[in-house]
């Protein structure tokens, strides 16, 4: 499974504006999904609550400046994702206690376990690579971000 199968290139940003909280970051990433046409505006609040509920079970901040907030909802028909880079970093209760700069949001349909887990595994594997993480953090614009992700996807099947 390639990342670009579920990441709409309209749902990426090199400038996450949120600075204060998980909720702010998650809301901003969900808004990217609205912009990409992946979810409806009316579902934003519900989806943010689902994602925050998942966070309350344990932080999705996996360390090394990476968080993969995720959840399941009936407001999507297929797996969708958003990606954002925070220049400043956000306190996200990451496992290593460090601020998070790379956010990969995933939302899967209520009844899908397979694709959701495959996507989480794929993202985790790619983001273990320090060079890849640094490239994402240094991307100057969204077009560059998407190119970097596509290239990495192609390199690692």
C-alpha positions in Angstrom: 0.0 0.0 0.0 1.4 3.4 -1.0 0.8 6.5 1.0 -0.5 8.4 -2.0 -3.4 5.9 -2.2 -5.0 7.5 0.8 -3.3 10.9 1.1 -4.9 13.5 -1.1 -2.3 16.0 -2.2 -4.8 18.8 -1.3 -4.7 17.7 2.3 -1.0 18.5 3.0 0.5 21.6 4.5 4.1 22.7 5.3 2.7 25.2 7.8 0.6 23.8 10.7 -0.4 26.9 12.5 -1.6 25.3 15.8 0.9 25.9 18.6 -0.9 25.0 21.8 -2.7 21.7 21.9 -3.5 18.4 20.4 -7.0 19.5 19.7 -5.8 22.5 17.7 -3.6 20.4 15.6 -6.2 17.7 15.0 -8.8 20.3 14.1 -6.4 21.9 11.6 -5.6 18.5 10.0 -9.3 17.6 9.8 -9.9 21.0 8.1 -7.4 19.9 5.4 -9.6 16.8 4.8 -12.5 19.2 4.3 -10.5 21.3 1.8 -9.6 18.1 -0.1 -13.2 17.1 -0.3 -12.6 14.0 1.8 -15.1 14.9 4.5 -17.9 17.3 4.9 -17.7 20.5 7.0 -20.6 19.3 9.2 -18.6 16.3 10.3 -15.6 18.3 11.6 -16.6 18.5 15.2 -17.6 14.8 15.4 -14.4 13.7 13.8 -12.3 15.8 16.1 -14.0 14.3 19.1 -13.4 10.7 17.7 -9.7 11.5 17.2 -9.3 13.1 20.7 -11.1 10.1 22.2 -8.5 7.9 20.6 -5.7 10.1 21.9 -7.1 9.7 25.5 -6.4 6.0 25.2 -2.7 6.8 24.6 -0.8 9.4 22.6 -0.2 8.7 18.9 3.0 10.8 19.3 5.4 7.9 18.5 8.6 9.9 19.1 11.3 11.5 16.9 9.0 14.4 16.2 6.2 12.2 14.7 2.5 11.7 15.5 0.0 9.6 13.7 -3.4 10.6 15.1 -6.0 8.2 13.7 -9.5 6.9 14.2 -12.5 5.3 12.6 -15.7 7.1 11.6 -18.8 6.7 9.5 -18.2 10.1 7.9 -15.7 8.5 5.4 -16.3 5.8 2.9 -12.7 4.9 2.4 -9.4 5.5 4.2 -8.3 9.1 4.0 -5.2 11.0 5.3 -3.8 14.5 5.9 -0.3 15.5 6.5 1.2 18.6 8.1 4.5 19.9 9.2 4.8 22.2 12.2 7.9 24.4 12.1 7.6 25.3 15.8 6.6 21.8 17.0 3.7 21.1 19.3 3.6 19.4 22.7 1.7 16.2 21.9 2.5 13.9 24.8 4.9 12.0 22.5 6.5 8.8 23.9 9.9 10.5 24.0 8.5 13.8 25.5 9.7 15.8 22.5 7.6 18.3 20.5 6.0 16.9 17.4 6.7 18.5 14.0 5.3 15.8 11.6 1.6 15.0 11.8 0.0 12.2 9.7 -3.7 12.0 10.3 -5.6 8.9 9.2 -9.4 8.3 9.2 -10.8 5.0 8.2 -14.4 3.8 7.7 -16.0 2.3 10.8 -15.8 -1.3 9.5 -12.3 -1.3 8.0 -9.4 -2.9 10.0 -7.1 -4.1 7.2 -6.4 -0.9 5.2 -6.3 1.2 8.4 -3.6 -1.1 10.0 -1.7 -1.4 6.7 -1.6 2.4 6.4 -0.4 2.9 10.0 2.3 0.3 9.5 3.4 1.9 6.2 3.6 5.4 7.6 5.5 4.2 10.7 8.0 2.3 8.5 8.6 5.3 6.2 9.0 7.7 9.1 11.6 5.6 10.9 14.0 6.9 8.2 15.7 10.1 9.6 16.6 11.4 6.1 13.0 11.1 5.1 11.8 12.9 8.2 14.3 15.7 7.7 13.4 16.0 4.0 9.7 16.5 5.0 10.6 19.0 7.7 12.7 21.0 5.2 10.2 21.0 2.3 9.6 24.6 1.2 6.1 24.1 -0.1 3.2 21.5 -0.4 4.3 20.5 -3.9 7.7 19.6 -2.6 6.2 17.6 0.3 4.0 15.6 -2.1 7.0 14.9 -4.4 9.1 13.7 -1.4 6.4 11.4 -0.2 5.8 10.0 -3.8 9.6 9.4 -4.2 9.9 7.6 -0.9 6.7 5.6 -1.7 8.3 4.5 -5.0 11.6 3.6 -3.4 10.2 1.4 -0.7 7.5 -1.0 -1.8 
